[in-house]
Amino acid sequence: MKEWWNRKKIKTRRKKNNEKYSILDFIVDFLFWLPELVLLPFRLIIWLIRGVGRGLRNVFDIF
């Protein structure tokens, strides 16, 4: 069991050390984040409008 564990540990260490961030990784990351970056301004506007609306509703509920 100990020999098996040592072999596994060496293989995983080798794999981690040889990984590099390639151009393909960048493209995949960019394509993954592109919809989020496009939709974020619209989400912020909606959240701002909802927050202002709830704040005004709370102010007028007091009176």
LINURRA-V274580 format. One record per run of one state. SS is the DSSP state (H for helix, E for strand, L for the rest). FROM is the first residue (numbers start at 1). LEN is the number of residues. If there is no record, write none. Layout:
SS;FROM;LEN / SS;FROM;LEN
//
This chain:
L;1;1 / H;2;17 / L;19;4 / H;23;40 / L;63;1
//
